[in-house]
Amino acid sequence: MAETGPFRFSASAVQLSGRLLCWSLAAAMASAAADAFLDPRADWWGVVWPVPWWLVGASTLAWTVLRAREKAHRPPPPQGSVRGDWERAA
């Protein structure tokens, strides 16, 4: 288990990229709503509001690659085991 502390995370890279994906999607939706309803006229807004959407795409790609690597390195179930992941979860 990873050490805990002010600058150490117990979460894996897959979990962190998943969190980044969720938070960037929330920020992207909020910025799109602000653009649609508030109609900001600041010069910098046209550059800033698409940034979370780019981050959503990048974090989706990162999460997909990391999750595929995690699943590829998972040890195979024992030969005599009939129970699958869903049955163990239940």
N, C-alpha and C positions, 0 to 999 in steps of 0.2 A: 504494500500500500504506500502511496506517496506521502511524503511528509507534509504536514500542514503548517502554515505560517503566513506572514503577510504577503509574500510574493510567490507562494507555491499553491498550485491548484491540485485538488484531488480528482478533478475531472479529466477525462481523456481528450485527445485532440478531436475525436469525433463529436463528443458532447459539446466541446467549446465551439466547434464550427456550426453545430446545430443551433446553439444559442445565438451565435452571430447571425445565422440565417433568420431566426425568428425575430430578433430585435431589428435587423435591417429591414425586414418586411414590414414590421410595424411602423418604422420611421418612414418608409417609402409610402405607405398608405396615408400616414398623417401629412406628409408633404404634398401628396396628390390632392388630399382633401383641402388643405390650405390653399393650394393653387386654384382649385375649382371654386371654392366658396368665398375665400377672402380676396382673390384676385390681386395679389401683391404686385406693386408696380416698381419695386426696387430693381436697380440694374443687375445686382448680383443674384437675384432670385432665379433668373433663367439658367444660371450655371449651377446653383446649389440644389434645386429641387430634384434633378434627375440622379444626383449622386447616390442616394440610398437604393435606387433601382439598379444601378450598376453593381452596388455592393451585394444586392440580392442575387444577381447572376453569378458573381464571383464566389460567394459563400455557398451557393447551391452546387456549383462545380466542385469546390473543395470538399464539401460534406459528402458528395457522391463518391469521389475518389477515396476519401478516408474510410468511408463505410464499407466500400467494396474491399479495400485492403484488410479491414478488420474482419470481415466475414471470410476472406480467403485464408487468413491465418488462424481461424478458429479450429481447435482440434476436432477431428471427426468423432461422432458418437460411438460408443462401444458396439461391437458386432451383434451382441444379443439384445440390445436395447430396442424396444419397439416404440417407446414413448418419444414423441416429437417435442419440439419447442412449445407448441400450443398446449399439449397435455401437461407438461411440466408447469406452465404458467397457471393453468387452471388449478 
